[in-house]
Amino acid sequence: MGRTLSGHRANCISVQWHPYGEFFASGSVDTNLKIWDVRRKTCIQTYKGHTRGVRQILFSPDGRWVLSGGDDGLIKLWDLTMGKLLHEFTLHTGAITALAIHPSEFLMASASADRTVRLWDLETFEPVCCTPAESSPVRRVCFSDDGKALLVGQRGQKPPWTVCPGLAPAPAPPQGAPGGAGRLGTFKWERPGHWAPSRCLGRLS
């Protein structure tokens, strides 16, 4: 039988399960991101910082972090064990429409109403590259299972998905160097760290 959990002061516009299924996150027009304990059926953490609704939520594969993307154009990275903001990504100029994390590398893709897709290094928090503005809004981004391609879904496009290949591990270009035509497929990277499973929410449970 269903159960209603109350806590947000306005419409809930995004939800996401934690990788281990014991917790989930919700985002709202009230600008807050909340973490909920399924067993206790209660909110255990509220993150504040966005100035507009939280429309995108994504947990890291190891469950340690959660990303929130807002209609304010900001992406915030929260540490669940410490309960605090780690970093704020600010280069998008429109509402965040999609987030994706590479399946094995510390890399994030983001899409925005500004019609661009950006890649971010989650170790240094630095931008890796950005596509030119697309012809239509970007609604979805998704890494392939092997991490070697990024799918980009655009509104009104036929076909709706564009594959940006060439994401196999390799040395990254020098800082600030142009990436060929600026497409995601012209960039490659190498990262020493990988996601590792870890039950990180014991302190909150």
C-alpha positions as CSV (number, residue, x, y, z in Angstrom):
1,M,0.0,0.0,0.0
2,G,1.3,3.4,-0.9
3,R,2.5,6.1,1.6
4,T,2.8,9.8,1.1
5,L,5.9,11.6,2.5
6,S,5.5,15.2,3.3
7,G,8.3,17.8,3.6
8,H,8.5,20.0,0.5
9,R,6.7,23.4,0.6
10,A,5.9,23.3,-3.2
11,N,5.6,20.8,-6.1
12,C,8.1,17.9,-6.2
13,I,9.6,17.9,-9.7
14,S,12.4,15.3,-9.5
15,V,13.2,12.1,-7.6
16,Q,16.1,9.6,-7.7
17,W,16.8,6.3,-5.9
18,H,20.2,6.0,-4.1
19,P,22.2,3.1,-5.6
20,Y,21.6,0.9,-2.6
21,G,17.8,1.5,-2.6
22,E,17.5,2.3,1.1
23,F,17.4,6.1,0.4
24,F,16.0,8.4,-2.3
25,A,16.3,12.1,-3.1
26,S,13.7,14.6,-4.1
27,G,13.9,18.0,-5.7
28,S,11.2,20.7,-5.6
29,V,10.1,24.1,-6.8
30,D,10.8,25.2,-3.2
31,T,14.5,25.1,-4.3
32,N,15.4,22.4,-1.8
33,L,17.0,18.9,-2.3
34,K,15.9,16.3,0.3
35,I,17.3,12.9,1.2
36,W,14.8,10.4,2.5
37,D,15.2,7.1,4.5
38,V,12.8,4.5,3.1
39,R,12.9,2.3,6.2
40,R,12.2,5.2,8.6
41,K,9.9,6.9,6.1
42,T,11.3,10.3,7.0
43,C,13.6,13.1,5.6
44,I,17.1,12.7,7.0
45,Q,18.8,15.6,5.2
46,T,17.8,18.9,3.5
47,Y,20.3,20.7,1.2
48,K,19.7,24.3,0.4
49,G,21.4,26.6,-2.1
50,H,19.5,26.7,-5.3
51,T,17.5,29.9,-6.1
52,R,15.1,28.1,-8.4
53,G,13.5,24.7,-8.6
54,V,15.7,21.5,-8.4
55,R,14.8,19.6,-11.6
56,Q,17.6,17.2,-12.0
57,I,19.1,14.7,-9.4
58,L,21.8,12.1,-9.8
59,F,23.7,10.0,-7.3
60,S,27.3,9.0,-8.0
61,P,27.8,5.3,-8.7
62,D,29.5,4.7,-5.3
63,G,26.7,6.4,-3.5
64,R,28.9,9.0,-1.8
65,W,27.7,12.1,-3.7
66,V,24.5,13.5,-5.1
67,L,24.3,16.1,-7.9
68,S,21.4,18.6,-8.1
69,G,20.7,20.6,-11.3
70,G,18.4,23.6,-11.0
71,D,16.4,25.9,-13.1
72,D,18.9,28.6,-11.9
73,G,21.4,27.0,-14.3
74,L,23.6,25.7,-11.4
75,I,24.8,22.2,-10.7
76,K,25.7,21.5,-7.1
77,L,27.7,18.5,-5.8
78,W,26.8,17.4,-2.3
79,D,28.8,15.0,-0.1
80,L,26.3,12.7,1.7
81,T,28.7,11.5,4.4
82,M,29.7,15.1,5.5
83,G,26.3,16.6,4.6
84,K,27.7,19.6,2.9
85,L,28.3,21.2,-0.5
86,L,31.5,20.1,-2.2
87,H,31.3,22.3,-5.4
88,E,29.1,24.4,-7.6
89,F,29.4,24.2,-11.4
90,T,28.4,27.6,-12.9
91,L,29.2,27.8,-16.6
92,H,25.7,27.0,-18.0
93,T,23.5,30.0,-18.8
94,G,20.1,28.2,-18.7
95,A,18.2,25.7,-16.6
96,I,19.8,22.3,-16.2
97,T,17.9,19.7,-18.3
98,A,20.0,16.5,-17.8
99,L,22.9,15.0,-15.9
100,A,24.9,11.9,-16.4
101,I,27.9,10.3,-14.7
102,H,30.5,8.2,-16.5
103,P,30.1,4.5,-15.4
104,S,33.7,4.1,-14.3
105,E,35.6,7.4,-14.6
106,F,35.2,10.7,-12.5
107,L,33.4,12.5,-15.3
108,M,30.0,14.2,-15.5
109,A,28.0,15.3,-18.5
110,S,25.4,18.0,-18.2
111,A,22.9,19.6,-20.6
112,S,21.1,22.9,-20.3
113,A,18.4,25.0,-21.8
114,D,21.3,27.1,-23.2
115,R,21.5,24.2,-25.8
116,T,25.0,23.1,-24.8
117,V,26.4,19.9,-23.4
118,R,29.4,20.1,-21.1
119,L,31.8,17.6,-19.6
120,W,33.3,18.1,-16.2
121,D,36.2,16.5,-14.3
122,L,34.8,15.3,-10.9
123,E,38.3,15.1,-9.4
124,T,39.4,18.6,-10.1
125,F,35.9,20.1,-10.7
126,E,37.3,21.7,-13.8
127,P,35.4,21.9,-17.2
128,V,36.7,19.4,-19.8
129,C,34.8,20.6,-22.9
130,C,31.6,22.1,-24.2
131,T,29.7,21.5,-27.4
132,P,28.7,24.4,-29.7
133,A,25.0,25.5,-29.1
134,E,22.7,22.8,-30.6
135,S,19.9,23.6,-33.0
136,S,17.3,22.6,-30.5
137,P,17.1,22.1,-26.7
138,V,19.0,19.2,-25.2
139,R,16.7,17.1,-23.1
140,R,18.8,14.0,-22.2
141,V,22.4,12.8,-21.9
142,C,23.5,9.3,-21.3
143,F,26.8,7.5,-21.3
144,S,27.0,4.0,-23.0
145,D,27.6,1.1,-20.6
146,D,31.3,0.9,-21.6
147,G,31.7,4.7,-21.3
148,K,33.0,5.1,-24.8
149,A,30.1,7.1,-26.2
150,L,27.6,9.8,-25.0
151,L,24.1,9.9,-26.3
152,V,22.5,13.3,-26.6
153,G,18.7,13.6,-26.9
154,Q,17.3,16.8,-28.5
155,R,13.8,18.1,-28.8
156,G,12.3,17.9,-32.2
157,Q,15.2,16.1,-33.9
158,K,14.8,13.1,-36.2
159,P,16.4,10.8,-35.0
160,P,16.1,12.3,-31.5
161,W,19.5,10.9,-30.4
162,T,23.0,11.9,-31.5
163,V,25.9,9.7,-30.6
164,C,29.1,11.5,-29.7
165,P,31.9,8.8,-29.9
166,G,35.5,8.9,-29.1
167,L,35.4,8.9,-25.3
168,A,37.8,6.0,-24.8
169,P,40.5,6.7,-22.1
170,A,43.5,8.6,-23.5
171,P,45.7,11.5,-22.3
172,A,43.7,14.7,-22.0
173,P,44.5,17.8,-24.1
174,P,46.5,20.6,-22.5
175,Q,44.5,23.0,-20.3
176,G,42.6,25.5,-22.4
177,A,43.5,23.8,-25.7
178,P,40.8,23.8,-28.4
179,G,39.2,20.5,-29.1
180,G,39.0,20.3,-32.9
181,A,35.5,21.3,-33.9
182,G,34.5,21.5,-30.3
183,R,32.4,18.3,-30.4
184,L,32.5,15.9,-27.5
185,G,34.0,13.2,-29.8
186,T,37.2,15.2,-30.2
187,F,38.0,15.0,-26.5
188,K,39.6,12.0,-24.6
189,W,40.8,11.7,-21.1
190,E,42.7,9.6,-18.6
191,R,41.8,9.4,-14.9
192,P,43.6,7.5,-12.2
193,G,40.6,7.0,-10.0
194,H,37.5,4.9,-10.5
195,W,34.2,4.6,-8.7
196,A,34.1,1.9,-6.0
197,P,31.0,0.6,-4.2
198,S,30.9,1.9,-0.6
199,R,28.0,2.1,1.9
200,C,28.5,5.7,2.8
201,L,25.2,6.6,4.5
202,G,25.5,4.6,7.7
203,R,26.0,7.9,9.6
204,L,22.7,9.1,8.3
205,S,20.7,5.9,8.9
